[in-house]
Amino acid sequence: MTKTAFSFDDILSRAPKSFCLCAASVTLMSSALGKPISCGMIALFCFTPTPYATPPPCDEVIFVNTVSLLIRTLDRPAQLAEALESVRAQTYRPLEVIVVNDGGRPVEYVLSAKLGEQNDDTQAALRWRYHAHSKRQGRSVAANRALSLASGEWVIFLDDDDWIEPDHIERLVRVLKDDAARGGTLLAAYADTRCYRNGDALEAPFFARDFDPIALAEQNYLPIHAVLLARRAYEAGCRFSPQLSLYEDWHFWLQVARQGDMQRVPGATACYRLDISGVGGGHDIDYLPQYVAFLREALPVLSDKQLIHLHHAVRKLGQAQADLLQQQTHNQKLEQHIAVLEKSSLRWRLVRTAKRVARKGVTFADLLRHGDWHGIQQRLQRYLGRVGLDQVARRQRHLSKCQPGVDILCTRHTEFVARRIKVSLAQLGIAPVQIISDGSGASSKRLCIVVCPQMFTRMPRCYIALQMEQSVSSRWFNKSYISRLFNAMAVMDYSQTNLRYLQETAGLSHKYLYYTPISNLPPNELAAETAPSPEYVVAFYGDANTPRRQKFLQALEERFSVLRISEVFGESLYDQLRRAKVVVNIHYYEGALLETTRLYECLSLGLAVISETSVDMSEHTAIKSWVRFTPVDDVVAMADAVAAELDAQQMGNLPAAPEDDLANFHFYFTRMLVALGVVPPAVLDTLPMPIAPSLLSQGVGLSLPETHTRHAAFQRAHPGYPVFPGLRHHQGWRGCALSYRYLARRALEADLARLEVREDDALLDAAAAKRWAQASALFDASDDYDILSGLIADVAEHMTVLDAFSRDGEDYLVIDCMTSTVCNRYGHRAIRLLAEWPFADADDSNTVDRYLERQQVRVLVPLPFIATHRPDAQSTLWHFDNTTYDDMISASEAVLYQAFKRFQTP
């Protein structure tokens, strides 16, 4: 090989036997030399490429619809096993897996363990073949050998240290098939790629770029396992160069790009591990010689347009270096004028602010003229929030100044609740945590959780209030107490009845309220080392000096021995309770709410409990199978229930502590901490479902238990339909998206092919429900659609109609994007997209519906829309009435009808 030096001005006259360096190569050389490189300094090598050995031709028999998945491996059995796990999980069949071992230790046992015994049956849905080199021959030779063994219509590579999502191949095949059906000539399709380090997904790098052969000459944005390739690329002569031990895939893609077009399929379904480099590669590599070798090989492959582009890129790089030097000089001068610029900047900001205020003033004047006081109030709150002056922003600033850890302030009679909170904080890894029950703690510099804040003289600076008084008696809800609740970071309450009172009577916004039902502690948390034999039949603890409680206790004492307990707390209380066989719960008020704290405390001790029912029993279904309930004010029924419990214990049916957290306290408590930013959203993935996972297959309603009016209206409109308590965030749209992400991830864990979600302002009357069932059957019968949409509020300008047809008297439109999540049914691919919603993107254009709108999905839309929304409801995200959407929805329906007619018109 001869080396000839020449300038970039000679490039065009020497192409194609010359090659030029892209901007990235110049940067590498500049780094190696330790000084800038101008165009005149760059020397290029001109050579005649040495032809590399051509592997044996592909198998003559081609299996239509088969995908050949090719893996090169070298001494990484653990990573290979993970890669094969992702292969086995692929939803596409038939698959032919070919593994080439490049001179490493035998790995057939890994293939057998993950894919079953070797199977050459060409009719099998998944078969694999294995080839081993006697000695190491290099990545390119291994790749070419795998290609020569492939017999599928399409080919895809997978390095042994990477993996692919289950629908990766299926999505790419669908695109190539659709293109072929339209008479297209696509040679390949590729997905986006997410990078991982130490098992964690990274925000960057993230390979997601539309196909551009010019850009491909500058940078390889196609990880090898992202691309599904038509067989004809191999037949056209595309090969891996044995001269390359790195960048061989980039060289291969440049060859493929000369043969035909590729298409990007948005959605990250290829996973790239950054911890390990290539097949058996390491980290101690001098990349510059490898890159130069790549450039030598790339020369004959580059097109004239690519060469011209790279020539201009290098010229621009030289100019950029000169501009940078000039800018550095200029910056030094600018530093001398900082004070002047700051004053000017202040004046400019004031002028800009004045203009914005003037524009907003026009809007306010218009609202005032129409008497829209609610609109004025909501806009004021939004503007204050944007500039960080609203209550939420102030509370977040207080929280950011807290020292690590949490202090739980309680009185002696609420220590059980404090212990329940401490257990959850420990599960979340929050430390240090201490319970303070001696009345101190007001000077704490940590975040405080104050149980029953009305019991304390002073409040700490930054606190969450746990409100436990019953709203059926308003004696505690005076101005002072309401003020304490209003000044809290958040207010937890165990009762939805109380939450309604706090909003409608006390005037607190649902934005600061969090439903947090009290629950039991884990089994054995309160277990005694030695349990005494019960001396009494019945125990009651609390204030017994009320007429109705006296009536019950006197009646019970006529038939059983009764132990009355009061003013005893903690372990002393538990020792007393264990002296009885049964604990009874008697309401202080006749119309009282259920005393769940007392009930769950006794259940945590493994005691038998008998209680009166309450006006809010519908909120406490989880406890019904653990407590014997008797009618309110029915003394005889309670005495009979005690006798029945004694009979059961005599027959050996002794009480035991229930499973941990019957009422899902940990879920609701963590939900609040995520909303406040105390813990990251990632912890949501560790939380068990607050509803039975089996209910997901029926579909779920999405509602906030704190918005009692909407919550109750949805349950009335959709009787028996499971309701998921929506997740929260101080930016409401992020809480909504987190709800969808959580549900989607639980659906994937349950291996559900469909997930239906109705938001709590969705309405389906009897006729609509029948239409929805019919459309759902059509949707479920085919994998051609990703989403069934009952309502679309806004049609994107870039929307494309994919199909239009009529079936069983119903008109259907198939489009490629959508906006609205009021009432939808999601297929497997859409479920995966929802599960990948990126929380880190805090821009309000990242709402879950706009996120879906940006994906390439196939949306089945019945016309007219099946679902409607409650017009009297107010948006929990944007705080305006649903009537704001009416015109948008009508316009969207009209646009889609016009598109339907145009599509069907020859």
Protein Blocks (a to p, Z undefined) as FASTA:
>chain_A
ZZddddfklmmmmpckbccddfklmmmmmmmnopacdfklpccdddddddddddddddfb
dcehiacdddddehilklmmmmmmmmmmpmbdcdddddddehiacfklmmmmmnopadfb
fkbfbdcdddddfbdebjklmmmmmmmmpcbfbdcdddfkbccdfklmmmmmmmmmmmmm
nopabfbdcddddddeehiacfbdcddddddfklmmmpccbdfklpccdfklmmnopacd
fkbcghklmmmmmmmmmnoccdddehifbdcdfkbgcjhiafbdcfklmmmmmmmmmmmm
pcfklmmmmmmmmmmmmmmmmmmmmmmmmmmmmmmmmmmmmmmmmmmmmmmmmmmmmmmm
mmmmmmmmnopaklmmmmmmmmmmmnopafklmmmmmmmmpcedjdddddfklmmmmmmm
mmmmmmnopacddddfehpajlpcbdcddehkllpfbdcfbdcdddfbdfkbcklmcfkl
mmmmmmpmbdcdfbfklmmmmmmmnopafklgccdddddddehklpcfbdcddfbfbdce
djfkbfklmmmmmmmmmmmccdddehiehjllmmmmmmpfbdcdddfbfkbccdfklmmm
mmmnopacdddddfklmmmmmlmmmpccddehilklmmmmmmmmmmmmmnopacddddeh
klommmmmmmmmmmnomacfklmmmpccfbdfklmmnopadddfklmmlmmmmmmmmghi
acddddddfblklmmmmmmmmmmmmmmmnopabdcdddfkbccdfklmmmmmmmmmmmmm
pckbfbdcfbdfbdcfklccfbdcdeehiacdddfbdcdjkbccddfklmmmmmmocfkl
mcfklcfklmmmmpccddddddddfbdcdfkbccfklopafklmmmmmmmmmmmmmmmmm
mmmpZZ
